[in-house]
């Protein structure tokens, strides 16, 4: 797959691999297009919240990021990974504002409904590559109807660390803002 493919075709056009033992094969991974952006989200003090038996709320916050961004993009496929207390994803420049609004609204929802604080950031791929790192993606499909994004190159870890340092932050949406969490089930509040 050519990294210069149209944004809507980049991820869906990646070849699929089915043998998980190949996950370390660098030939399966394609660099994200240079004008793409990586979104990262993380629940602040998630370890403390989990120790307080709030693991469901922490997991719900991470899942909400994926649902809100996917819904904002009208279901277009883009690579994402769930991190338990957060999530990471990549979007084309065409979807940047949709992703920004979804992240900001999700951070607000997490604060208001789950009583947690969520950091969110959008990191340009160019900023990652300026550090001498890369973000490469592959699609693993354990079955014909299901595929997962796999990332490599060290760039995603750098983006998460930059977010935790306060870089590339997306400001939280104003009070009353709500992300589209259609499909997130159950929508319960754990406080």
Residue pairs with C-beta under 8 A, 6 or more apart in sequence:
1 10
1 13
1 14
1 15
1 30
3 10
3 30
3 31
3 32
3 33
3 34
4 33
5 13
5 33
7 33
7 36
7 92
7 93
7 94
7 95
8 76
8 92
8 94
10 32
10 33
10 36
10 92
11 77
11 78
11 79
11 90
11 137
11 139
11 149
12 77
14 30
14 137
14 138
14 139
15 28
15 139
16 139
16 140
16 141
16 147
17 23
17 25
17 28
17 138
17 139
17 140
17 141
18 140
18 141
18 142
20 140
20 142
22 28
23 138
23 140
23 150
26 136
26 152
28 138
28 150
29 136
29 137
29 138
29 150
29 152
29 153
30 136
30 137
30 138
31 134
31 135
31 136
31 153
32 38
32 90
32 125
32 135
32 136
32 137
33 92
33 125
34 125
34 126
34 129
35 92
35 93
35 125
35 126
36 90
36 91
36 92
36 93
36 124
36 125
37 90
37 91
37 93
37 96
37 99
37 122
37 123
37 124
37 125
38 88
38 89
38 90
38 122
38 123
38 124
38 125
38 128
38 135
38 155
38 156
38 159
39 65
39 69
39 87
39 88
39 89
39 90
39 91
39 99
39 103
39 120
39 121
39 122
39 123
40 86
40 87
40 88
40 120
40 121
40 123
40 156
40 159
40 160
40 163
41 61
41 62
41 65
41 86
41 87
41 88
41 103
41 106
41 107
41 118
41 119
41 120
41 121
41 163
42 83
42 85
42 86
42 118
42 119
42 160
42 163
42 164
43 49
43 58
43 61
43 62
43 85
43 86
43 110
43 116
43 117
43 118
44 116
44 117
44 118
44 119
45 117
46 58
46 84
46 85
46 86
46 116
49 55
49 57
49 58
49 116
50 58
50 85
54 116
54 190
54 191
56 188
56 190
57 114
57 115
57 116
57 189
57 190
57 191
58 84
58 85
58 116
59 84
59 85
60 114
60 184
60 188
60 190
61 85
61 86
61 106
61 110
61 114
61 116
61 118
62 82
62 83
62 84
62 85
62 86
62 87
63 82
63 87
63 184
64 106
64 109
64 110
64 179
64 181
64 184
65 86
65 87
65 89
65 102
65 103
65 106
65 118
65 120
66 80
66 82
66 87
66 89
67 179
67 180
67 181
67 182
67 183
67 184
68 102
68 103
68 105
68 106
68 109
68 179
68 180
68 181
69 78
69 80
69 89
69 91
69 98
69 99
69 102
69 103
69 106
70 78
70 80
71 102
71 179
71 180
71 181
71 182
71 183
72 95
72 98
72 99
72 101
72 102
72 179
72 180
73 91
73 95
73 98
73 99
76 95
78 89
78 90
78 91
78 92
78 95
79 89
79 90
79 137
79 139
79 149
79 151
80 87
80 88
80 89
80 90
80 149
81 87
81 88
81 89
81 148
81 149
81 151
81 156
86 118
86 160
88 151
88 156
88 159
88 160
89 99
90 125
90 135
90 137
91 98
91 99
96 122
99 122
100 122
100 170
101 173
102 179
102 180
103 120
103 122
103 170
104 120
104 170
104 171
104 172
104 173
104 177
105 173
105 177
105 178
105 179
106 118
106 120
106 179
107 118
107 119
107 120
107 170
107 172
107 173
108 172
108 173
108 174
108 175
108 177
108 178
108 179
109 177
109 178
109 179
109 181
110 116
110 117
110 118
111 117
111 118
111 172
112 175
113 189
114 189
114 190
114 191
115 191
119 163
119 164
119 169
120 163
120 169
120 170
120 172
121 159
121 162
121 163
121 167
121 168
121 169
121 170
122 168
122 170
123 159
123 162
123 163
123 167
123 168
124 168
125 135
125 155
127 162
127 168
128 134
128 135
128 155
128 158
128 159
129 155
131 155
131 158
133 153
133 154
133 155
133 158
134 152
134 153
134 154
134 155
135 151
135 153
135 155
135 156
135 159
136 151
136 152
136 153
137 149
137 150
137 151
137 152
138 149
138 150
138 152
139 147
139 148
139 149
139 150
140 147
140 148
140 150
141 147
141 148
142 148
159 168
162 168
163 169
181 187
